[in-house]
Amino acid sequence: MIKVNENYGKLKASYLFSEIARRVSDFQNNNPEANIIKLGIGDVTCPLPDACISAFHEGVDHMGKEDSFRGYGPEQGYGFLREAIAENDFQSRGADISADEIFISDGSKCDSGNIQEIFGADIKVAVSDPVYPVYVDTNVMAGRTGENIDGRYEGLFYLECTKENSFVPAPPSEKVDLIYLCFPNNPTGTTASREELTAWVEYAKENDALILFDAAYVAFITDPQIPHSIFEIPGAREVAIEFRSFSKTAGFTGTRCAYTVIPKDCRGFDEKGDKTLIHPLWNRRHCTKFNGVSYPVQRAAEAIYSPAGKKEVKGLVDFYLENAAIIKKEMETLGYTCTGGINSPYIWIEGGEDSWEFFDLLLNKANVVCTPGSGFGKCGEGYIRISAFNSRENVLEAMKRIKSALK
């Protein structure tokens, strides 16, 4: 008898964004004339930078010639891309990260979900609330939780993010083993200061814990005082893993390219309590289950670090940040309290009512799609998230409709 993984039965009935898609589809079917503007899911709308397109074409041309054709590439990624990342994203900011500590992948969503495979089944996992659902659901699938009771899973430790702590949790007083942190945060748009990240690194060292640091939105940081990487914090190499993505930075959502950084001295522990290095474990998993990102895509990603690529990527980021500023200003003018939208493409808005009701109101009366905060956790109830990823025309039109609907 073939048995299924019964942990899947613990998952909520629908993944957040699938439920949003279902409601939008139902509304569109019942209102075929409606022009819906989507400011919900964090998908970009601007095309790839010209520098990336040129490099992409060149990479494809290489595949069409016998003397430059590439077959299976290194699972960890080509050296030319890993070296560019190490130099530009880390060493330039004083973070001691080398190219051979970087693993190229097809998405930080995949990596942040897959990474938990190399850890023990009986560890205590801490997640923020509100939280990016992938962190929670993948640990549910792995059997690290009990049932979902009143919106939370038994066995998980929830780090509550509220107005009172400016949506940045402090280390807990009790011991946890694996900690998921995301800054700039999805969904709240908040950032963590050097002092706040230092406190987490010190906690991980004192408690033999490990931090999984999701920095997918780092390109949107404009405040020079805010760290771009957990590895800018002394001691973090031993207690942290970092995920980054080119999706929001340069529009690679449909192209798929990201990377994970695991320093060679990053450690876990075996059953006896002896130190075990994480880097070789992930390398083994990566090489066993992943065949690498395509050569043309990696050439396109490398172009992000060229002078032209850097300029064009900054232009994309600035454009989305301008959208965010428009959304934040208009919602605050309507009397709503907003977080994010400055060092982040997301605006976290206190709606003062049920999150899904607010979602339905905007969908039905303004034909605008947002994301209900309750889908990110209990502490997200009463909030919605609006994304700045859309055209300027659509953002302006959406805010015009929202103002009309909410007056």
C-alpha positions in Angstrom: 0.0 0.0 0.0 1.5 3.3 -1.0 1.1 5.8 1.8 1.2 9.6 1.4 2.9 12.2 3.6 0.2 12.9 6.1 1.8 16.2 7.1 0.4 17.7 3.9 -3.0 17.2 5.5 -2.0 19.8 8.2 -1.6 22.6 5.6 -4.3 25.2 5.4 -6.9 24.5 2.7 -5.3 26.9 0.2 -2.0 28.6 -0.2 -2.5 32.4 0.2 -1.8 33.4 -3.3 -3.9 30.6 -4.8 -6.9 31.8 -2.8 -6.3 35.3 -4.0 -6.2 34.0 -7.6 -9.4 32.1 -7.1 -11.3 35.1 -5.7 -10.0 37.3 -8.5 -10.9 34.7 -11.1 -14.5 34.4 -9.7 -14.9 38.1 -9.7 -13.6 38.4 -13.3 -15.9 35.7 -14.5 -18.9 37.4 -12.9 -17.7 40.9 -14.1 -16.0 40.3 -17.5 -16.0 44.0 -18.3 -14.0 44.9 -15.2 -10.4 46.1 -15.7 -8.6 44.6 -12.7 -5.4 46.2 -11.5 -3.2 43.7 -9.6 -1.1 45.1 -6.7 -1.1 41.9 -4.7 1.5 39.3 -5.6 5.0 40.7 -5.8 5.6 40.1 -9.5 7.5 42.7 -11.4 6.2 44.4 -14.6 9.2 46.1 -16.1 11.2 44.2 -18.7 14.7 42.9 -18.2 17.5 45.6 -18.4 19.1 46.0 -21.8 22.4 44.8 -20.5 20.9 41.5 -19.3 19.1 41.0 -22.7 22.3 41.6 -24.6 24.1 39.1 -22.4 21.2 36.6 -22.6 21.4 36.8 -26.5 25.1 36.3 -26.4 24.7 33.3 -24.1 22.2 31.7 -26.4 24.5 32.3 -29.4 27.3 30.5 -27.5 24.9 27.5 -27.3 24.6 27.5 -31.0 28.3 27.1 -31.8 30.4 24.0 -31.3 33.4 25.8 -29.9 31.3 27.6 -27.2 28.5 25.2 -26.5 27.9 24.3 -22.9 26.3 21.1 -21.6 25.8 20.4 -17.9 27.3 23.3 -15.9 28.6 23.2 -12.3 25.6 22.7 -10.0 26.9 25.5 -7.7 26.9 27.9 -10.6 29.5 29.2 -13.1 32.6 30.9 -11.6 32.0 34.1 -13.6 28.7 34.8 -11.8 29.7 33.6 -8.4 32.8 35.8 -8.5 30.8 38.9 -9.6 28.3 38.3 -6.8 31.0 37.9 -4.1 32.8 41.1 -5.2 29.9 43.3 -5.7 27.3 42.2 -3.2 29.5 41.4 -0.3 33.2 42.2 -0.5 32.4 45.8 -1.6 30.5 46.3 1.7 33.2 44.7 3.9 31.5 41.3 4.2 33.9 38.4 4.0 32.3 36.1 1.5 34.1 34.2 -1.3 32.8 32.9 -4.6 33.0 29.3 -3.5 30.5 30.0 -0.6 27.8 31.0 -3.1 25.3 28.6 -4.7 23.4 29.7 -7.8 19.8 28.5 -8.0 16.5 29.0 -9.7 14.9 31.0 -6.9 15.2 32.1 -3.3 11.7 30.7 -2.7 13.0 27.3 -3.6 16.1 27.6 -1.6 14.4 28.9 1.6 12.0 26.0 1.3 14.6 23.3 0.5 17.2 24.3 3.0 15.2 22.8 5.9 15.9 19.3 4.4 19.4 19.3 5.9 18.3 19.9 9.4 17.0 17.5 12.1 13.3 16.7 12.3 13.1 17.6 16.0 14.5 21.1 16.0 12.5 24.1 17.2 11.8 26.5 14.4 11.0 30.3 15.0 9.2 32.4 12.4 8.0 35.9 12.4 4.2 36.6 12.4 3.3 38.0 9.9 5.5 35.8 7.8 6.2 34.7 4.2 4.1 31.5 4.0 6.8 29.3 2.5 8.9 29.3 5.7 6.0 27.8 7.6 4.5 25.5 5.0 7.7 23.7 4.1 8.3 22.9 7.8 4.8 21.7 8.1 5.4 19.4 5.1 8.6 18.1 6.8 6.7 17.1 10.0 8.1 19.7 12.4 4.8 21.0 13.5 1.5 19.8 15.1 -1.9 20.8 13.9 -3.0 24.3 12.9 -5.0 25.6 15.8 -6.6 29.0 15.7 -4.3 30.1 12.9 -1.0 28.8 14.3 0.8 25.6 14.1 1.7 23.7 17.3 5.4 23.3 17.6 6.4 26.5 15.9 7.7 29.5 17.8 6.1 32.7 16.6 7.9 36.0 16.8 5.2 38.5 16.9 5.7 41.6 14.8 3.3 44.4 15.8 3.1 48.2 15.8 4.5 48.1 19.4 7.8 46.7 18.2 7.8 48.4 14.8 7.3 45.0 13.2 10.9 44.0 14.1 11.0 41.1 16.6 13.6 40.8 19.3 15.3 37.5 20.1 13.1 35.4 22.5 13.9 34.7 26.1 13.7 31.0 25.4 15.9 28.7 23.2 15.0 28.1 19.6 17.2 26.3 17.0 16.3 27.6 13.5 15.3 31.2 12.9 13.8 32.7 9.8 14.4 36.4 9.3 13.5 38.5 6.3 14.7 42.1 5.8 13.5 44.3 4.1 10.5 42.3 5.3 7.9 40.6 3.2 5.1 41.5 4.0 5.5 44.5 6.3 8.2 46.4 4.4 10.3 47.0 7.5 14.1 46.9 7.8 16.4 45.9 10.7 19.1 48.1 12.1 22.7 47.0 12.6 22.0 46.8 16.4 18.9 44.7 15.9 20.7 42.2 13.6 23.7 42.1 16.0 21.3 41.0 18.8 20.1 38.1 16.6 23.7 37.0 15.7 24.7 37.1 19.4 21.5 35.1 20.3 22.3 32.5 17.7 25.9 32.1 19.0 24.8 31.9 22.6 22.1 29.3 21.9 23.8 27.2 19.2 21.1 28.3 16.8 21.1 29.1 13.1 19.6 32.1 11.2 18.1 31.8 7.8 18.3 35.4 6.5 16.1 36.2 3.4 17.4 39.3 1.7 15.4 39.1 -1.5 14.5 42.8 -1.3 17.9 44.2 -0.4 18.2 46.3 -3.6 15.4 48.6 -2.3 17.4 49.7 0.8 18.2 53.4 0.4 19.2 54.2 4.0 23.0 54.0 4.2 22.8 53.0 7.9 20.9 49.8 7.2 23.0 46.6 6.6 22.4 44.9 3.3 23.6 41.6 4.5 23.6 39.6 7.7 27.3 39.0 7.0 28.1 42.7 7.6 27.5 41.7 11.3 30.6 40.4 13.1 30.3 36.7 13.9 27.5 36.0 11.4 29.6 33.7 9.2 29.3 31.0 11.8 25.6 31.3 12.5 23.8 32.4 9.3 22.8 31.5 5.8 21.6 34.2 3.4 19.2 34.0 0.4 19.1 36.5 -2.4 17.3 36.8 -5.6 17.5 38.6 -9.0 13.7 38.5 -9.4 12.9 41.9 -7.9 16.3 43.4 -8.4 16.4 43.0 -12.2 13.1 41.5 -13.2 14.1 37.8 -13.3 10.8 36.5 -12.0 10.2 34.8 -15.3 13.8 34.0 -16.0 14.7 32.4 -12.6 18.0 33.1 -11.0 19.0 33.5 -7.4 21.6 32.4 -4.9 22.3 31.2 -1.4 25.3 32.0 0.7 26.7 29.5 3.1 30.0 30.4 4.6 32.5 27.5 5.1 32.5 28.0 8.8 28.7 28.0 9.2 27.9 25.2 11.7 25.3 22.9 13.0 25.5 20.0 15.4 25.1 16.3 15.3 23.2 14.2 17.8 26.3 14.0 20.0 26.6 17.8 20.1 29.7 17.9 17.9 30.0 20.7 15.4 29.1 19.8 11.8 29.7 22.2 8.9 26.7 23.2 6.9 28.5 24.1 3.6 29.3 20.5 2.6 25.8 19.3 3.6 24.1 21.8 1.3 26.6 21.2 -1.5 25.7 17.5 -1.3 22.0 18.2 -1.4 22.4 20.8 -4.1 24.4 18.5 -6.4 22.0 15.6 -5.8 18.8 17.4 -6.5 19.6 20.3 -8.7 21.2 20.4 -12.2 22.1 24.1 -12.2 20.7 27.3 -13.8 21.1 27.5 -17.6 24.2 29.1 -19.0 22.4 31.9 -20.9 20.5 32.9 -17.7 23.7 33.0 -15.7 25.3 35.2 -18.4 22.3 37.5 -18.1 22.6 37.7 -14.3 26.3 38.4 -14.6 25.5 41.5 -16.7 23.6 43.0 -13.7 27.1 43.8 -12.3 28.4 45.5 -15.4 28.4 49.4 -15.3 25.4 49.5 -17.7 23.6 46.8 -15.7 24.1 48.5 -12.4 22.7 51.8 -13.8 19.7 50.1 -15.4 18.9 48.0 -12.3 19.0 51.1 -10.2 16.6 52.7 -12.6 14.2 49.8 -12.1 14.4 49.9 -8.4 14.0 53.7 -8.2 10.9 53.4 -10.4 9.2 50.9 -8.1 10.2 52.9 -5.1 8.5 55.9 -6.7 5.4 53.8 -7.1 5.6 52.8 -3.4 5.9 56.5 -2.4 2.8 57.3 -4.4 0.8 54.5 -2.8 2.0 55.3 0.7 1.2 59.0 0.4 -2.3 58.4 -1.0 -3.2 55.8 1.7 -1.9 58.1 4.5 -3.9 61.0 3.0 -7.0 58.7 3.3 -6.1 58.4 7.0 -4.5 54.9 7.0 -1.4 54.1 9.0 1.3 52.7 6.7 4.6 50.9 7.2 7.2 50.2 4.5 7.3 51.8 1.1 10.6 53.5 1.7 13.3 50.8 1.8 10.9 48.3 0.4 8.5 47.8 -2.5 5.7 46.8 -0.1 3.3 49.0 1.8 1.7 47.5 4.9 -1.5 49.2 5.7 -3.6 49.0 8.8 -7.2 48.7 7.5 -8.9 48.6 10.8 -11.2 45.7 9.8 -11.1 42.1 8.7 -8.3 41.6 6.2 -10.3 39.5 3.7 -13.2 41.9 3.9 -10.9 44.8 3.1 -9.5 42.7 0.2 -13.0 42.0 -1.1 -14.0 45.7 -0.7 -11.1 46.9 -2.9 -11.6 44.1 -5.4 -15.4 44.7 -5.7 -15.5 48.5 -5.5 -12.2 49.5 -6.9 -11.3 46.5 -9.0 -7.9 46.5 -7.3 -6.1 43.4 -6.0 -4.1 43.7 -2.7 -3.0 40.9 -0.3 -4.9 40.4 3.0 -2.6 40.6 5.9 -4.2 37.7 7.7 -2.8 35.4 5.0 0.6 36.1 6.5 -0.3 35.1 10.0 -2.4 36.0 13.1 -0.6 39.3 13.6 -1.5 40.3 10.1 -5.2 40.5 10.8 -6.5 44.0 10.2 -3.8 44.8 7.6 -3.4 44.6 3.9 -0.2 44.6 1.8 -0.1 46.6 -1.4 2.8 46.0 -3.9 4.5 48.7 -5.9 5.2 46.3 -8.8 3.2 47.7 -11.6 3.2 50.4 -14.2 3.0 54.0 -13.2 -0.3 54.4 -15.1 -1.8 51.4 -13.2 -0.6 52.6 -9.8 -2.1 56.1 -10.4 -5.3 54.7 -11.7 -5.5 52.2 -8.8 -5.1 54.9 -6.2 -7.7 57.0 -7.9 -10.2 54.1 -7.7 -9.2 53.3 -4.1 -9.8 56.9 -3.0 -13.2 56.8 -4.6 -14.1 53.5 -3.0 -12.9 54.4 0.5 -14.4 57.9 0.8 
